[in-house]
Amino acid sequence: MRFFRKKLQYVKVKRPPGDGLCSDNQCPCDEVVIPRGEGYLYIPESFVEFRKRFQSELEYRAHMMRMGFAGVAIMGGGPILMCRQGAELRGLDLEVAAQDAKYWWETGLVPLRPTPLKK
């Protein structure tokens, strides 16, 4: 593995109960089914910055309640499970994105760093 998992910080992210769907709205596929344990995970910078500030959805909601905003949508987006076509179109490092997806399926954990682009 290119990245040493012990040096990375991770956050818990909910997984689908069964197979997933390509959820990249920039991908031309029509929500391709991604079998459990497979696919590519895109971790955007906005998600990383958001989760560095709020480690959980509960923490975010508590913050928003203190600020006087109830029922506000979660900001920062989230990791995006995608098919190979979507990952290639975004220029992701396919090896890392596939490793991240596999690890997320196995553990429910996502590394707190953006997905690197291919070189």
Backbone as CSV, one residue per row, in Angstrom:
resi,resn,N_x,N_y,N_z,CA_x,CA_y,CA_z,C_x,C_y,C_z
1,MET,0.822,-1.186,0.000,0.000,0.000,0.000,0.861,1.243,0.000
2,ARG,0.440,2.189,-0.760,1.192,3.425,-0.847,1.095,4.267,0.424
3,PHE,-0.068,4.237,1.075,-0.278,5.032,2.282,-0.234,4.116,3.481
4,PHE,0.438,4.532,4.527,0.536,3.738,5.737,-0.673,4.055,6.603
5,ARG,-1.564,3.099,6.745,-2.826,3.299,7.452,-2.635,3.781,8.887
6,LYS,-1.595,3.347,9.562,-1.390,3.738,10.955,-1.131,5.231,11.110
7,LYS,-0.614,5.881,10.094,-0.291,7.305,10.175,-1.485,8.185,9.813
8,LEU,-2.507,7.600,9.216,-3.672,8.369,8.805,-4.709,8.406,9.917
9,GLN,-5.446,9.498,9.962,-6.592,9.594,10.854,-7.807,9.133,10.062
10,TYR,-8.736,8.458,10.719,-9.923,7.934,10.057,-11.183,8.447,10.728
11,VAL,-12.268,8.497,9.956,-13.580,8.851,10.487,-14.581,7.798,10.020
12,LYS,-15.575,7.576,10.828,-16.616,6.606,10.504,-17.607,7.242,9.536
13,VAL,-17.957,6.499,8.493,-18.922,6.948,7.493,-19.865,5.782,7.211
14,LYS,-21.150,6.063,7.289,-22.171,5.037,7.094,-22.034,4.369,5.734
15,ARG,-22.227,3.039,5.718,-22.192,2.256,4.482,-23.594,1.776,4.147
16,PRO,-23.871,1.498,2.881,-25.175,0.922,2.548,-25.276,-0.496,3.112
17,PRO,-26.491,-0.963,3.400,-26.644,-2.301,3.973,-26.327,-3.426,2.988
18,GLY,-26.414,-3.137,1.701,-26.113,-4.146,0.678,-25.118,-3.584,-0.304
19,ASP,-25.366,-3.833,-1.574,-24.518,-3.262,-2.616,-24.700,-1.751,-2.648
20,GLY,-23.776,-1.068,-3.337,-23.867,0.378,-3.477,-24.217,0.765,-4.902
21,LEU,-24.335,2.051,-5.106,-24.574,2.597,-6.442,-23.513,3.645,-6.730
22,CYS,-23.155,3.799,-7.975,-22.271,4.894,-8.345,-23.040,6.177,-8.051
23,SER,-22.545,6.939,-7.093,-23.276,8.133,-6.651,-22.596,9.423,-7.079
24,ASP,-21.735,9.331,-8.083,-21.061,10.524,-8.597,-21.958,11.206,-9.622
25,ASN,-22.464,12.377,-9.264,-23.367,13.073,-10.188,-22.653,13.603,-11.430
26,GLN,-21.330,13.515,-11.478,-20.589,13.927,-12.672,-20.316,12.753,-13.611
27,CYS,-20.695,11.550,-13.173,-20.451,10.358,-13.996,-21.638,10.137,-14.925
28,PRO,-21.388,9.818,-16.198,-22.489,9.607,-17.142,-23.188,8.253,-16.964
29,CYS,-22.669,7.383,-16.091,-23.338,6.095,-15.904,-24.700,6.332,-15.241
30,ASP,-25.573,5.379,-15.388,-26.914,5.507,-14.815,-26.964,4.734,-13.498
31,GLU,-26.275,5.247,-12.484,-26.239,4.626,-11.163,-25.907,3.138,-11.237
32,VAL,-24.749,2.832,-11.759,-24.272,1.463,-11.862,-24.218,0.841,-10.465
33,VAL,-24.662,-0.413,-10.355,-24.588,-1.130,-9.079,-23.134,-1.492,-8.813
34,ILE,-22.687,-1.190,-7.607,-21.320,-1.519,-7.198,-21.420,-2.574,-6.104
35,PRO,-20.956,-3.793,-6.395,-21.053,-4.865,-5.403,-20.329,-4.500,-4.106
36,ARG,-20.903,-4.932,-2.997,-20.319,-4.693,-1.683,-18.845,-5.107,-1.703
37,GLY,-17.988,-4.221,-1.223,-16.552,-4.496,-1.167,-15.770,-3.994,-2.369
38,GLU,-16.469,-3.477,-3.368,-15.795,-3.029,-4.587,-15.993,-1.533,-4.818
39,GLY,-15.551,-1.073,-5.967,-15.723,0.318,-6.369,-14.526,1.185,-6.030
40,TYR,-14.740,2.473,-6.159,-13.710,3.488,-5.933,-14.319,4.550,-5.037
41,LEU,-13.548,5.021,-4.082,-14.059,6.023,-3.159,-13.343,7.340,-3.398
42,TYR,-14.133,8.365,-3.672,-13.607,9.714,-3.853,-13.861,10.485,-2.564
43,ILE,-12.787,10.964,-1.952,-12.875,11.737,-0.714,-12.512,13.178,-1.062
44,PRO,-13.527,14.061,-1.185,-13.246,15.446,-1.559,-12.619,16.250,-0.426
45,GLU,-11.878,17.259,-0.783,-11.245,18.162,0.185,-12.289,18.781,1.121
46,SER,-13.474,19.124,0.577,-14.524,19.742,1.402,-14.952,18.815,2.538
47,PHE,-15.019,17.514,2.271,-15.362,16.534,3.311,-14.281,16.496,4.383
48,VAL,-13.030,16.481,3.960,-11.906,16.426,4.901,-11.924,17.632,5.828
49,GLU,-12.076,18.819,5.267,-12.094,20.036,6.082,-13.280,20.037,7.047
50,PHE,-14.432,19.607,6.563,-15.629,19.551,7.394,-15.429,18.581,8.564
51,ARG,-14.923,17.382,8.269,-14.772,16.374,9.313,-13.615,16.674,10.262
52,LYS,-12.678,17.502,9.862,-11.647,17.936,10.796,-12.273,18.842,11.860
53,ARG,-13.303,19.557,11.461,-13.985,20.447,12.395,-15.051,19.705,13.201
54,PHE,-15.800,18.830,12.538,-16.880,18.083,13.187,-16.640,16.598,12.959
55,GLN,-16.267,15.886,14.006,-15.940,14.469,13.867,-17.168,13.584,13.627
56,SER,-18.359,14.105,13.916,-19.556,13.299,13.699,-20.720,14.193,13.296
57,GLU,-21.750,13.559,12.743,-22.963,14.286,12.381,-23.613,14.859,13.638
58,LEU,-23.578,14.107,14.726,-24.158,14.558,15.997,-23.472,15.827,16.495
59,GLU,-22.150,15.869,16.401,-21.389,17.050,16.806,-21.759,18.258,15.942
60,TYR,-21.930,18.029,14.642,-22.319,19.103,13.729,-23.712,19.631,14.079
61,ARG,-24.653,18.718,14.284,-26.024,19.120,14.611,-26.074,19.898,15.927
62,ALA,-25.294,19.470,16.924,-25.242,20.183,18.203,-24.706,21.594,17.992
63,HIS,-23.677,21.730,17.167,-23.109,23.040,16.864,-24.160,23.938,16.200
64,MET,-24.871,23.388,15.228,-25.882,24.172,14.520,-27.024,24.582,15.450
65,MET,-27.397,23.714,16.386,-28.453,24.058,17.360,-27.989,25.215,18.246
66,ARG,-26.718,25.175,18.677,-26.168,26.263,19.496,-26.170,27.574,18.724
67,MET,-25.996,27.481,17.407,-25.974,28.675,16.564,-27.392,29.140,16.208
68,GLY,-28.407,28.349,16.578,-29.781,28.728,16.309,-30.347,28.190,15.011
69,PHE,-29.663,27.227,14.411,-30.140,26.628,13.165,-30.562,25.194,13.432
70,ALA,-31.835,24.920,13.363,-32.325,23.546,13.546,-32.677,22.963,12.186
71,GLY,-32.462,21.682,12.031,-32.848,21.006,10.796,-32.032,21.408,9.586
72,VAL,-30.796,21.856,9.794,-29.939,22.271,8.679,-29.289,21.039,8.056
73,ALA,-29.234,21.017,6.746,-28.610,19.896,6.035,-27.127,19.809,6.376
74,ILE,-26.605,18.595,6.313,-25.183,18.378,6.575,-24.368,19.018,5.459
75,MET,-23.397,19.805,5.849,-22.534,20.477,4.890,-21.263,19.638,4.694
76,GLY,-20.485,19.977,3.707,-19.209,19.309,3.504,-19.284,18.093,2.618
77,GLY,-20.496,17.685,2.237,-20.626,16.516,1.384,-20.151,15.266,2.093
78,GLY,-19.676,14.335,1.361,-19.193,13.085,1.940,-18.388,12.351,0.907
79,PRO,-17.806,11.244,1.308,-17.108,10.423,0.318,-18.109,9.928,-0.723
80,ILE,-17.664,9.787,-1.935,-18.536,9.375,-3.031,-18.073,8.020,-3.551
81,LEU,-18.956,7.033,-3.451,-18.684,5.716,-4.016,-18.966,5.802,-5.503
82,MET,-18.033,5.314,-6.310,-18.214,5.438,-7.751,-17.668,4.244,-8.510
83,CYS,-18.107,4.157,-9.756,-17.627,3.128,-10.671,-16.256,3.555,-11.234
84,ARG,-15.643,2.657,-11.956,-14.329,2.963,-12.537,-14.408,4.147,-13.500
85,GLN,-15.466,4.206,-14.292,-15.605,5.299,-15.256,-15.612,6.649,-14.531
86,GLY,-16.362,6.751,-13.451,-16.414,7.993,-12.681,-15.059,8.348,-12.095
87,ALA,-14.359,7.336,-11.558,-13.044,7.564,-10.961,-12.041,8.030,-12.013
88,GLU,-12.111,7.433,-13.198,-11.208,7.846,-14.284,-11.518,9.265,-14.752
89,LEU,-12.802,9.595,-14.863,-13.184,10.944,-15.297,-12.718,12.016,-14.313
90,ARG,-12.699,11.698,-13.046,-12.217,12.654,-12.040,-10.692,12.663,-11.941
91,GLY,-10.037,11.716,-12.616,-8.575,11.667,-12.604,-8.007,11.150,-11.296
92,LEU,-8.765,10.298,-10.591,-8.307,9.781,-9.309,-7.198,8.758,-9.471
93,ASP,-6.380,8.636,-8.463,-5.413,7.547,-8.388,-6.247,6.292,-8.140
94,LEU,-6.410,5.465,-9.158,-7.325,4.321,-9.081,-6.923,3.317,-8.006
95,GLU,-5.638,3.119,-7.818,-5.177,2.174,-6.810,-5.599,2.626,-5.409
96,VAL,-5.351,3.874,-5.102,-5.695,4.407,-3.785,-7.207,4.448,-3.595
97,ALA,-7.944,4.907,-4.614,-9.401,5.000,-4.508,-10.036,3.617,-4.304
98,ALA,-9.491,2.600,-4.959,-9.998,1.234,-4.781,-9.652,0.702,-3.385
99,GLN,-8.432,0.978,-2.911,-8.037,0.553,-1.558,-8.924,1.222,-0.508
100,ASP,-9.191,2.512,-0.692,-10.041,3.240,0.249,-11.453,2.657,0.276
101,ALA,-11.990,2.332,-0.902,-13.332,1.755,-0.973,-13.365,0.402,-0.275
102,LYS,-12.387,-0.434,-0.537,-12.326,-1.762,0.086,-12.247,-1.637,1.610
103,TYR,-11.409,-0.750,2.097,-11.241,-0.563,3.539,-12.527,-0.021,4.169
104,TRP,-13.193,0.896,3.479,-14.454,1.449,3.965,-15.525,0.367,4.049
105,TRP,-15.624,-0.471,3.025,-16.590,-1.565,3.047,-16.312,-2.494,4.232
106,GLU,-15.032,-2.768,4.489,-14.658,-3.706,5.558,-14.847,-3.127,6.955
107,THR,-14.557,-1.828,7.118,-14.477,-1.249,8.466,-15.464,-0.120,8.743
108,GLY,-15.980,0.513,7.705,-16.810,1.707,7.883,-15.988,2.961,8.113
109,LEU,-14.674,2.859,7.931,-13.771,3.986,8.163,-13.220,4.540,6.853
110,VAL,-13.099,5.870,6.825,-12.580,6.588,5.660,-11.388,7.418,6.104
111,PRO,-10.280,7.393,5.343,-9.135,8.223,5.734,-9.464,9.711,5.635
112,LEU,-8.936,10.456,6.580,-9.186,11.893,6.631,-8.120,12.616,5.815
113,ARG,-8.171,12.375,4.504,-7.324,13.064,3.521,-8.017,12.917,2.176
114,PRO,-7.864,13.907,1.321,-8.518,13.809,0.009,-7.911,12.680,-0.826
115,THR,-8.713,12.155,-1.732,-8.206,11.136,-2.640,-7.192,11.783,-3.579
116,PRO,-5.996,11.198,-3.657,-5.000,11.780,-4.563,-5.379,11.553,-6.032
117,LEU,-4.887,12.428,-6.871,-5.097,12.305,-8.305,-3.974,11.476,-8.904
118,LYS,-4.254,10.857,-10.062,-3.196,10.065,-10.705,-2.109,10.991,-11.190
119,LYS,-0.934,10.457,-11.236,0.227,11.250,-11.625,0.504,11.127,-13.083
